Amino acid sequence: MTLGFEDFPPGHFGSFGPRRVTREEMLAFAAEFDPQPMHLDEAQAPALDAEGPVGFRLASCSIMMRMMCDGFIGRTRRWARPGSTNSLAGAVCPDDDLTLDVMWAEARFRRSVPTPGS
């Protein structure tokens, strides 16, 4: 089913997941995209809080984006692309389960597409 503007009213849109995050995929992501010691070696990672090291926040944002693309962004008409702001409640550690809860604050037409077509 293709989603259009009318499918994104303000309020709760949906929940996606859970998606288990493994140590291996977090390290592989960091090794490819941000190979700093604090992202590759837990002993060198400064503590973010009691939840875990800073480096583990890195892969989780990309995993959330994948969940959004699989869940709804990949099925929207070009003119109905939702914009988003993401936030994590805390650090994500290996073997955590991520669930994405999507809420829309507002829905509006873009000035560049004043009369969206089909």
N, CA, C and O atoms as CSV, one atom per row, in Angstrom:
chain,resi,resn,atom,element,x,y,z
A,1,MET,N,N,0.839,-1.173,0.000
A,1,MET,CA,C,0.000,0.000,0.000
A,1,MET,C,C,0.891,1.247,0.000
A,1,MET,O,O,1.806,1.361,0.816
A,2,THR,N,N,0.623,2.165,-0.908
A,2,THR,CA,C,1.365,3.417,-0.973
A,2,THR,C,C,0.723,4.425,-0.035
A,2,THR,O,O,-0.499,4.574,-0.011
A,3,LEU,N,N,1.544,5.109,0.729
A,3,LEU,CA,C,1.061,6.097,1.690
A,3,LEU,C,C,1.133,7.500,1.101
A,3,LEU,O,O,2.094,7.845,0.414
A,4,GLY,N,N,0.109,8.307,1.376
A,4,GLY,CA,C,0.065,9.683,0.921
A,4,GLY,C,C,-0.062,10.636,2.083
A,4,GLY,O,O,-0.047,10.220,3.241
A,5,PHE,N,N,-0.185,11.907,1.780
A,5,PHE,CA,C,-0.268,12.958,2.796
A,5,PHE,C,C,-1.351,12.665,3.830
A,5,PHE,O,O,-1.145,12.866,5.027
A,6,GLU,N,N,-2.482,12.200,3.372
A,6,GLU,CA,C,-3.615,11.930,4.264
A,6,GLU,C,C,-3.331,10.816,5.273
A,6,GLU,O,O,-4.061,10.669,6.254
A,7,ASP,N,N,-2.291,10.043,5.042
A,7,ASP,CA,C,-1.934,8.942,5.951
A,7,ASP,C,C,-1.021,9.375,7.094
A,7,ASP,O,O,-0.598,8.540,7.893
A,8,PHE,N,N,-0.710,10.672,7.182
A,8,PHE,CA,C,0.191,11.183,8.212
A,8,PHE,C,C,-0.445,12.289,9.045
A,8,PHE,O,O,0.117,13.380,9.134
A,9,PRO,N,N,-1.605,12.040,9.658
A,9,PRO,CA,C,-2.197,13.082,10.489
A,9,PRO,C,C,-1.406,13.240,11.791
A,9,PRO,O,O,-0.729,12.304,12.217
A,10,PRO,N,N,-1.485,14.408,12.423
A,10,PRO,CA,C,-0.793,14.583,13.710
A,10,PRO,C,C,-1.283,13.548,14.730
A,10,PRO,O,O,-2.454,13.167,14.735
A,11,GLY,N,N,-0.376,13.110,15.578
A,11,GLY,CA,C,-0.691,12.114,16.596
A,11,GLY,C,C,0.143,10.857,16.416
A,11,GLY,O,O,1.141,10.862,15.696
A,12,HIS,N,N,-0.267,9.795,17.065
A,12,HIS,CA,C,0.462,8.531,17.006
A,12,HIS,C,C,0.293,7.890,15.644
A,12,HIS,O,O,-0.829,7.704,15.172
A,13,PHE,N,N,1.410,7.552,15.011
A,13,PHE,CA,C,1.380,6.925,13.692
A,13,PHE,C,C,1.485,5.410,13.795
A,13,PHE,O,O,0.734,4.684,13.143
A,14,GLY,N,N,2.420,4.933,14.617
A,14,GLY,CA,C,2.599,3.493,14.738
A,14,GLY,C,C,3.848,3.146,15.516
A,14,GLY,O,O,4.653,4.010,15.863
A,15,SER,N,N,3.990,1.862,15.779
A,15,SER,CA,C,5.170,1.331,16.461
A,15,SER,C,C,5.805,0.282,15.565
A,15,SER,O,O,5.110,-0.481,14.894
A,16,PHE,N,N,7.135,0.250,15.560
A,16,PHE,CA,C,7.873,-0.673,14.712
A,16,PHE,C,C,8.933,-1.364,15.549
A,16,PHE,O,O,9.590,-0.734,16.378
A,17,GLY,N,N,9.096,-2.647,15.333
A,17,GLY,CA,C,10.049,-3.424,16.114
A,17,GLY,C,C,9.320,-4.466,16.919
A,17,GLY,O,O,8.136,-4.708,16.684
A,18,PRO,N,N,9.979,-5.073,17.841
A,18,PRO,CA,C,11.352,-4.806,18.293
A,18,PRO,C,C,12.391,-5.335,17.311
A,18,PRO,O,O,12.135,-6.245,16.522
A,19,ARG,N,N,13.556,-4.736,17.389
A,19,ARG,CA,C,14.718,-5.107,16.581
A,19,ARG,C,C,15.898,-5.262,17.514
A,19,ARG,O,O,16.332,-4.302,18.150
A,20,ARG,N,N,16.416,-6.484,17.593
A,20,ARG,CA,C,17.571,-6.762,18.454
A,20,ARG,C,C,18.831,-6.184,17.834
A,20,ARG,O,O,19.071,-6.356,16.639
A,21,VAL,N,N,19.636,-5.500,18.636
A,21,VAL,CA,C,20.895,-4.904,18.202
A,21,VAL,C,C,22.031,-5.771,18.725
A,21,VAL,O,O,22.163,-5.969,19.933
A,22,THR,N,N,22.843,-6.283,17.821
A,22,THR,CA,C,23.927,-7.167,18.250
A,22,THR,C,C,25.250,-6.413,18.340
A,22,THR,O,O,25.458,-5.414,17.651
A,23,ARG,N,N,26.127,-6.901,19.188
A,23,ARG,CA,C,27.469,-6.336,19.335
A,23,ARG,C,C,28.206,-6.351,17.992
A,23,ARG,O,O,28.877,-5.384,17.632
A,24,GLU,N,N,28.074,-7.444,17.268
A,24,GLU,CA,C,28.789,-7.594,16.008
A,24,GLU,C,C,28.388,-6.520,14.996
A,24,GLU,O,O,29.250,-5.930,14.344
A,25,GLU,N,N,27.079,-6.263,14.862
A,25,GLU,CA,C,26.668,-5.258,13.878
A,25,GLU,C,C,27.046,-3.848,14.331
A,25,GLU,O,O,27.345,-2.994,13.497
A,26,MET,N,N,27.038,-3.594,15.642
A,26,MET,CA,C,27.453,-2.280,16.135
A,26,MET,C,C,28.928,-2.032,15.841
A,26,MET,O,O,29.309,-0.948,15.401
A,27,LEU,N,N,29.745,-3.036,16.085
A,27,LEU,CA,C,31.179,-2.892,15.831
A,27,LEU,C,C,31.477,-2.805,14.343
A,27,LEU,O,O,32.362,-2.053,13.934
A,28,ALA,N,N,30.747,-3.564,13.526
A,28,ALA,CA,C,30.952,-3.511,12.073
A,28,ALA,C,C,30.583,-2.135,11.532
A,28,ALA,O,O,31.283,-1.591,10.678
A,29,PHE,N,N,29.478,-1.571,12.030
A,29,PHE,CA,C,29.063,-0.240,11.602
A,29,PHE,C,C,30.119,0.795,11.992
A,29,PHE,O,O,30.525,1.613,11.166
A,30,ALA,N,N,30.555,0.759,13.228
A,30,ALA,CA,C,31.563,1.716,13.695
A,30,ALA,C,C,32.866,1.554,12.914
A,30,ALA,O,O,33.497,2.549,12.555
A,31,ALA,N,N,33.270,0.325,12.650
A,31,ALA,CA,C,34.515,0.086,11.918
A,31,ALA,C,C,34.466,0.686,10.515
A,31,ALA,O,O,35.473,1.181,10.009
A,32,GLU,N,N,33.295,0.638,9.894
A,32,GLU,CA,C,33.180,1.166,8.539
A,32,GLU,C,C,32.966,2.673,8.501
A,32,GLU,O,O,33.549,3.355,7.658
A,33,PHE,N,N,32.138,3.207,9.400
A,33,PHE,CA,C,31.717,4.602,9.273
A,33,PHE,C,C,32.311,5.574,10.291
A,33,PHE,O,O,32.312,6.779,10.042
A,34,ASP,N,N,32.806,5.101,11.410
A,34,ASP,CA,C,33.385,6.005,12.418
A,34,ASP,C,C,34.377,5.239,13.280
A,34,ASP,O,O,34.129,5.015,14.464
A,35,PRO,N,N,35.509,4.834,12.687
A,35,PRO,CA,C,36.445,3.942,13.367
A,35,PRO,C,C,37.326,4.602,14.420
A,35,PRO,O,O,38.549,4.474,14.387
A,36,GLN,N,N,36.703,5.300,15.342
A,36,GLN,CA,C,37.446,5.884,16.451
A,36,GLN,C,C,37.577,4.830,17.555
A,36,GLN,O,O,36.703,3.976,17.703
A,37,PRO,N,N,38.665,4.887,18.330
A,37,PRO,CA,C,38.875,3.893,19.387
A,37,PRO,C,C,37.693,3.776,20.357
A,37,PRO,O,O,37.371,2.681,20.818
A,38,MET,N,N,37.050,4.909,20.664
A,38,MET,CA,C,35.944,4.843,21.629
A,38,MET,C,C,34.724,4.119,21.052
A,38,MET,O,O,33.838,3.712,21.804
A,39,HIS,N,N,34.669,3.954,19.719
A,39,HIS,CA,C,33.566,3.237,19.112
A,39,HIS,C,C,33.898,1.775,18.855
A,39,HIS,O,O,33.002,0.966,18.614
A,40,LEU,N,N,35.170,1.436,18.905
A,40,LEU,CA,C,35.592,0.085,18.579
A,40,LEU,C,C,36.058,-0.728,19.778
A,40,LEU,O,O,36.126,-1.955,19.707
A,41,ASP,N,N,36.379,-0.056,20.876
A,41,ASP,CA,C,36.925,-0.745,22.042
A,41,ASP,C,C,36.234,-0.213,23.294
A,41,ASP,O,O,36.415,0.945,23.668
A,42,GLU,N,N,35.444,-1.068,23.938
A,42,GLU,CA,C,34.700,-0.635,25.127
A,42,GLU,C,C,35.614,-0.112,26.227
A,42,GLU,O,O,35.213,0.769,26.988
A,43,ALA,N,N,36.820,-0.631,26.328
A,43,ALA,CA,C,37.741,-0.180,27.367
A,43,ALA,C,C,38.153,1.277,27.141
A,43,ALA,O,O,38.513,1.972,28.091
A,44,GLN,N,N,38.101,1.742,25.891
A,44,GLN,CA,C,38.484,3.111,25.589
A,44,GLN,C,C,37.288,4.055,25.485
A,44,GLN,O,O,37.460,5.255,25.268
A,45,ALA,N,N,36.090,3.523,25.635
A,45,ALA,CA,C,34.883,4.345,25.510
A,45,ALA,C,C,34.564,5.019,26.843
A,45,ALA,O,O,34.409,4.341,27.858
A,46,PRO,N,N,34.466,6.345,26.845
A,46,PRO,CA,C,34.073,7.020,28.086
A,46,PRO,C,C,32.621,6.684,28.412
A,46,PRO,O,O,31.806,6.499,27.508
A,47,ALA,N,N,32.309,6.607,29.652
A,47,ALA,CA,C,30.942,6.260,30.061
A,47,ALA,C,C,29.997,7.414,29.740
A,47,ALA,O,O,30.267,8.566,30.082
A,48,LEU,N,N,28.895,7.094,29.084
A,48,LEU,CA,C,27.855,8.076,28.814
A,48,LEU,C,C,26.987,8.204,30.057
A,48,LEU,O,O,26.656,9.305,30.498
A,49,ASP,N,N,26.635,7.080,30.596
A,49,ASP,CA,C,25.863,7.000,31.831
A,49,ASP,C,C,25.915,5.548,32.272
A,49,ASP,O,O,26.719,4.779,31.745
A,50,ALA,N,N,25.111,5.166,33.190
A,50,ALA,CA,C,25.136,3.793,33.688
A,50,ALA,C,C,24.690,2.793,32.623
A,50,ALA,O,O,24.903,1.590,32.774
A,51,GLU,N,N,24.074,3.285,31.549
A,51,GLU,CA,C,23.554,2.393,30.511
A,51,GLU,C,C,24.637,1.823,29.606
A,51,GLU,O,O,24.498,0.697,29.127
A,52,GLY,N,N,25.706,2.562,29.359
A,52,GLY,CA,C,26.721,2.022,28.479
A,52,GLY,C,C,27.555,3.090,27.804
A,52,GLY,O,O,27.322,4.283,28.000
A,53,PRO,N,N,28.538,2.663,26.999
A,53,PRO,CA,C,29.491,3.571,26.382
A,53,PRO,C,C,28.896,4.389,25.237
A,53,PRO,O,O,27.918,3.986,24.606
A,54,VAL,N,N,29.508,5.543,24.987
A,54,VAL,CA,C,29.082,6.483,23.961
A,54,VAL,C,C,29.009,5.840,22.583
A,54,VAL,O,O,28.044,6.074,21.856
A,55,GLY,N,N,29.964,5.066,22.214
A,55,GLY,CA,C,30.038,4.515,20.864
A,55,GLY,C,C,28.834,3.713,20.450
A,55,GLY,O,O,28.559,3.583,19.257
A,56,PHE,N,N,28.119,3.179,21.391
A,56,PHE,CA,C,26.986,2.339,21.027
A,56,PHE,C,C,25.782,3.149,20.578
A,56,PHE,O,O,24.829,2.571,20.057
A,57,ARG,N,N,25.785,4.454,20.756
A,57,ARG,CA,C,24.689,5.283,20.254
A,57,ARG,C,C,24.770,5.389,18.726
A,57,ARG,O,O,23.752,5.597,18.066
A,58,LEU,N,N,25.942,5.251,18.178
A,58,LEU,CA,C,26.195,5.444,16.760
A,58,LEU,C,C,25.359,4.530,15.863
A,58,LEU,O,O,24.615,5.022,15.015
A,59,ALA,N,N,25.463,3.246,16.029
A,59,ALA,CA,C,24.766,2.306,15.154
A,59,ALA,C,C,23.266,2.349,15.372
A,59,ALA,O,O,22.506,2.105,14.435
A,60,SER,N,N,22.824,2.650,16.572
A,60,SER,CA,C,21.395,2.599,16.855
A,60,SER,C,C,20.613,3.628,16.046
A,60,SER,O,O,19.474,3.357,15.665
A,61,CYS,N,N,21.186,4.797,15.772
A,61,CYS,CA,C,20.492,5.806,14.950
A,61,CYS,C,C,20.280,5.283,13.535
A,61,CYS,O,O,19.221,5.500,12.947
A,62,SER,N,N,21.258,4.608,12.993
A,62,SER,CA,C,21.111,4.039,11.656
A,62,SER,C,C,20.118,2.892,11.650
A,62,SER,O,O,19.379,2.717,10.682
A,63,ILE,N,N,20.094,2.121,12.702
A,63,ILE,CA,C,19.119,1.034,12.798
A,63,ILE,C,C,17.710,1.608,12.876
A,63,ILE,O,O,16.787,1.068,12.265
A,64,MET,N,N,17.535,2.706,13.627
A,64,MET,CA,C,16.221,3.351,13.680
A,64,MET,C,C,15.808,3.852,12.298
A,64,MET,O,O,14.640,3.734,11.926
A,65,MET,N,N,16.743,4.407,11.536
A,65,MET,CA,C,16.423,4.882,10.188
A,65,MET,C,C,16.005,3.720,9.304
A,65,MET,O,O,15.074,3.849,8.509
A,66,ARG,N,N,16.679,2.590,9.434
A,66,ARG,CA,C,16.309,1.397,8.663
A,66,ARG,C,C,14.890,0.948,9.027
A,66,ARG,O,O,14.113,0.562,8.154
A,67,MET,N,N,14.560,1.002,10.318
A,67,MET,CA,C,13.227,0.623,10.762
A,67,MET,C,C,12.173,1.566,10.168
A,67,MET,O,O,11.092,1.122,9.781
A,68,MET,N,N,12.486,2.861,10.096
A,68,MET,CA,C,11.547,3.824,9.517
A,68,MET,C,C,11.384,3.586,8.015
A,68,MET,O,O,10.268,3.639,7.500
A,69,CYS,N,N,12.484,3.324,7.311
A,69,CYS,CA,C,12.397,3.059,5.869
A,69,CYS,C,C,11.594,1.798,5.586
A,69,CYS,O,O,10.739,1.784,4.700
A,70,ASP,N,N,11.866,0.752,6.331
A,70,ASP,CA,C,11.120,-0.498,6.145
A,70,ASP,C,C,9.662,-0.351,6.570
A,70,ASP,O,O,8.773,-0.940,5.956
A,71,GLY,N,N,9.417,0.430,7.615
A,71,GLY,CA,C,8.070,0.551,8.162
A,71,GLY,C,C,7.144,1.442,7.367
A,71,GLY,O,O,5.969,1.116,7.198
A,72,PHE,N,N,7.658,2.584,6.865
A,72,PHE,CA,C,6.743,3.481,6.157
A,72,PHE,C,C,7.388,4.401,5.128
A,72,PHE,O,O,6.751,4.683,4.113
A,73,ILE,N,N,8.591,4.877,5.324
A,73,ILE,CA,C,9.171,5.839,4.393
A,73,ILE,C,C,9.299,5.254,2.989
A,73,ILE,O,O,9.066,5.955,2.004
A,74,GLY,N,N,9.660,4.002,2.889
A,74,GLY,CA,C,9.804,3.350,1.593
A,74,GLY,C,C,8.489,3.156,0.856
A,74,GLY,O,O,8.486,2.791,-0.320
A,75,ARG,N,N,7.375,3.395,1.530
A,75,ARG,CA,C,6.059,3.213,0.908
A,75,ARG,C,C,5.309,4.522,0.700
A,75,ARG,O,O,4.117,4.498,0.391
A,76,THR,N,N,5.970,5.656,0.860
A,76,THR,CA,C,5.275,6.928,0.708
A,76,THR,C,C,5.475,7.494,-0.687
A,76,THR,O,O,6.513,7.295,-1.318
A,77,ARG,N,N,4.450,8.209,-1.154
A,77,ARG,CA,C,4.588,8.925,-2.416
A,77,ARG,C,C,5.664,9.976,-2.247
A,77,ARG,O,O,5.895,10.465,-1.142
A,78,ARG,N,N,6.302,10.313,-3.308
A,78,ARG,CA,C,7.422,11.252,-3.251
A,78,ARG,C,C,7.055,12.536,-2.542
A,78,ARG,O,O,7.863,13.042,-1.764
A,79,TRP,N,N,5.900,13.076,-2.766
A,79,TRP,CA,C,5.502,14.351,-2.187
A,79,TRP,C,C,5.046,14.230,-0.742
A,79,TRP,O,O,4.871,15.242,-0.063
A,80,ALA,N,N,4.854,13.016,-0.266
A,80,ALA,CA,C,4.362,12.829,1.101
A,80,ALA,C,C,5.464,12.419,2.064
A,80,ALA,O,O,5.176,11.927,3.155
A,81,ARG,N,N,6.702,12.612,1.684
A,81,ARG,CA,C,7.816,12.200,2.553
A,81,ARG,C,C,7.766,12.901,3.899
A,81,ARG,O,O,7.791,14.129,3.971
A,82,PRO,N,N,7.696,12.126,4.950
A,82,PRO,CA,C,7.689,12.745,6.279
A,82,PRO,C,C,9.089,13.193,6.689
A,82,PRO,O,O,10.075,12.512,6.407
A,83,GLY,N,N,9.165,14.325,7.345
A,83,GLY,CA,C,10.409,14.775,7.959
A,83,GLY,C,C,10.376,14.296,9.399
A,83,GLY,O,O,9.301,14.049,9.944
A,84,SER,N,N,11.518,14.164,10.010
A,84,SER,CA,C,11.503,13.632,11.373
A,84,SER,C,C,12.656,14.167,12.193
A,84,SER,O,O,13.670,14.627,11.667
A,85,THR,N,N,12.469,14.092,13.487
A,85,THR,CA,C,13.523,14.352,14.452
A,85,THR,C,C,13.585,13.112,15.330
A,85,THR,O,O,12.572,12.684,15.883
A,86,ASN,N,N,14.761,12.545,15.456
A,86,ASN,CA,C,14.918,11.316,16.233
A,86,ASN,C,C,15.575,11.611,17.567
A,86,ASN,O,O,16.420,12.500,17.677
A,87,SER,N,N,15.182,10.864,18.567
A,87,SER,CA,C,15.872,10.971,19.847
A,87,SER,C,C,15.883,9.608,20.513
A,87,SER,O,O,14.943,8.823,20.388
A,88,LEU,N,N,16.960,9.351,21.216
A,88,LEU,CA,C,17.095,8.102,21.955
A,88,LEU,C,C,16.922,8.388,23.436
A,88,LEU,O,O,17.388,9.407,23.947
A,89,ALA,N,N,16.248,7.480,24.111
A,89,ALA,CA,C,16.024,7.656,25.546
A,89,ALA,C,C,17.315,7.469,26.335
A,89,ALA,O,O,17.446,8.019,27.428
A,90,GLY,N,N,18.250,6.722,25.817
A,90,GLY,CA,C,19.512,6.464,26.505
A,90,GLY,C,C,20.438,5.710,25.581
A,90,GLY,O,O,20.121,5.518,24.407
A,91,ALA,N,N,21.564,5.285,26.084
A,91,ALA,CA,C,22.509,4.529,25.274
A,91,ALA,C,C,21.902,3.190,24.891
A,91,ALA,O,O,21.112,2.611,25.637
A,92,VAL,N,N,22.282,2.716,23.728
A,92,VAL,CA,C,21.855,1.401,23.265
A,92,VAL,C,C,23.064,0.487,23.372
A,92,VAL,O,O,24.148,0.811,22.889
A,93,CYS,N,N,22.866,-0.642,24.003
A,93,CYS,CA,C,23.941,-1.601,24.226
A,93,CYS,C,C,23.664,-2.883,23.460
A,93,CYS,O,O,22.522,-3.136,23.074
A,94,PRO,N,N,24.689,-3.698,23.232
A,94,PRO,CA,C,24.482,-4.961,22.543
A,94,PRO,C,C,23.386,-5.783,23.212
A,94,PRO,O,O,23.260,-5.824,24.436
A,95,ASP,N,N,22.612,-6.426,22.372
A,95,ASP,CA,C,21.501,-7.299,22.757
A,95,ASP,C,C,20.297,-6.541,23.295
A,95,ASP,O,O,19.375,-7.158,23.830
A,96,ASP,N,N,20.282,-5.204,23.164
A,96,ASP,CA,C,19.071,-4.436,23.462
A,96,ASP,C,C,18.072,-4.654,22.337
A,96,ASP,O,O,18.461,-4.925,21.201
A,97,ASP,N,N,16.803,-4.538,22.645
A,97,ASP,CA,C,15.741,-4.571,21.651
A,97,ASP,C,C,15.249,-3.139,21.456
A,97,ASP,O,O,14.828,-2.485,22.410
A,98,LEU,N,N,15.305,-2.657,20.214
A,98,LEU,CA,C,14.820,-1.314,19.901
A,98,LEU,C,C,13.390,-1.393,19.377
A,98,LEU,O,O,13.072,-2.225,18.526
A,99,THR,N,N,12.547,-0.531,19.888
A,99,THR,CA,C,11.199,-0.355,19.368
A,99,THR,C,C,11.054,1.112,19.022
A,99,THR,O,O,11.381,1.985,19.826
A,100,LEU,N,N,10.569,1.376,17.836
A,100,LEU,CA,C,10.403,2.742,17.351
A,100,LEU,C,C,8.934,3.111,17.477
A,100,LEU,O,O,8.070,2.460,16.889
A,101,ASP,N,N,8.660,4.143,18.234
A,101,ASP,CA,C,7.303,4.637,18.422
A,101,ASP,C,C,7.223,5.977,17.706
A,101,ASP,O,O,7.900,6.927,18.100
A,102,VAL,N,N,6.402,6.070,16.657
A,102,VAL,CA,C,6.373,7.242,15.787
A,102,VAL,C,C,5.152,8.106,16.089
A,102,VAL,O,O,4.015,7.634,16.089
A,103,MET,N,N,5.422,9.390,16.346
A,103,MET,CA,C,4.379,10.391,16.583
A,103,MET,C,C,4.629,11.543,15.621
A,103,MET,O,O,5.780,11.922,15.404
A,104,TRP,N,N,3.572,12.107,15.039
A,104,TRP,CA,C,3.684,13.290,14.192
A,104,TRP,C,C,3.206,14.498,14.965
A,104,TRP,O,O,2.125,14.475,15.553
A,105,ALA,N,N,4.000,15.550,14.970
A,105,ALA,CA,C,3.608,16.794,15.630
A,105,ALA,C,C,2.678,17.596,14.728
A,105,ALA,O,O,1.743,18.240,15.203
A,106,GLU,N,N,2.939,17.554,13.423
A,106,GLU,CA,C,2.098,18.291,12.483
A,106,GLU,C,C,2.245,17.698,11.097
A,106,GLU,O,O,3.202,16.977,10.816
A,107,ALA,N,N,1.299,18.003,10.238
A,107,ALA,CA,C,1.350,17.611,8.832
A,107,ALA,C,C,1.062,18.870,8.026
A,107,ALA,O,O,0.070,19.556,8.274
A,108,ARG,N,N,1.926,19.176,7.060
A,108,ARG,CA,C,1.728,20.378,6.252
A,108,ARG,C,C,2.305,20.154,4.866
A,108,ARG,O,O,3.204,19.335,4.669
A,109,PHE,N,N,1.773,20.892,3.921
A,109,PHE,CA,C,2.292,20.833,2.560
A,109,PHE,C,C,3.574,21.642,2.477
A,109,PHE,O,O,3.725,22.656,3.158
A,110,ARG,N,N,4.479,21.197,1.654
A,110,ARG,CA,C,5.706,21.953,1.423
A,110,ARG,C,C,5.426,23.071,0.419
A,110,ARG,O,O,4.626,22.901,-0.501
A,111,ARG,N,N,6.069,24.177,0.595
A,111,ARG,CA,C,5.900,25.290,-0.349
A,111,ARG,C,C,6.356,24.910,-1.754
A,111,ARG,O,O,5.822,25.419,-2.740
A,112,SER,N,N,7.337,24.024,-1.849
A,112,SER,CA,C,7.846,23.628,-3.162
A,112,SER,C,C,6.886,22.708,-3.901
A,112,SER,O,O,7.048,22.497,-5.103
A,113,VAL,N,N,5.885,22.152,-3.209
A,113,VAL,CA,C,4.893,21.282,-3.835
A,113,VAL,C,C,3.518,21.752,-3.352
A,113,VAL,O,O,2.888,21.062,-2.550
A,114,PRO,N,N,3.042,22.897,-3.817
A,114,PRO,CA,C,1.802,23.471,-3.270
A,114,PRO,C,C,0.559,22.638,-3.570
A,114,PRO,O,O,-0.380,22.650,-2.774
A,115,THR,N,N,0.520,21.924,-4.676
A,115,THR,CA,C,-0.630,21.089,-4.991
A,115,THR,C,C,-0.140,19.705,-5.365
A,115,THR,O,O,0.041,19.410,-6.547
A,116,PRO,N,N,0.077,18.855,-4.380
A,116,PRO,CA,C,0.613,17.529,-4.663
A,116,PRO,C,C,-0.337,16.706,-5.514
A,116,PRO,O,O,-1.556,16.754,-5.349
A,117,GLY,N,N,0.255,15.952,-6.427
A,117,GLY,CA,C,-0.530,15.068,-7.287
A,117,GLY,C,C,-0.544,13.659,-6.739
A,117,GLY,O,O,-0.241,13.437,-5.567
A,118,SER,N,N,-0.890,12.720,-7.575
A,118,SER,CA,C,-1.017,11.337,-7.114
A,118,SER,C,C,0.295,10.601,-7.125
A,118,SER,O,O,0.347,9.426,-6.763
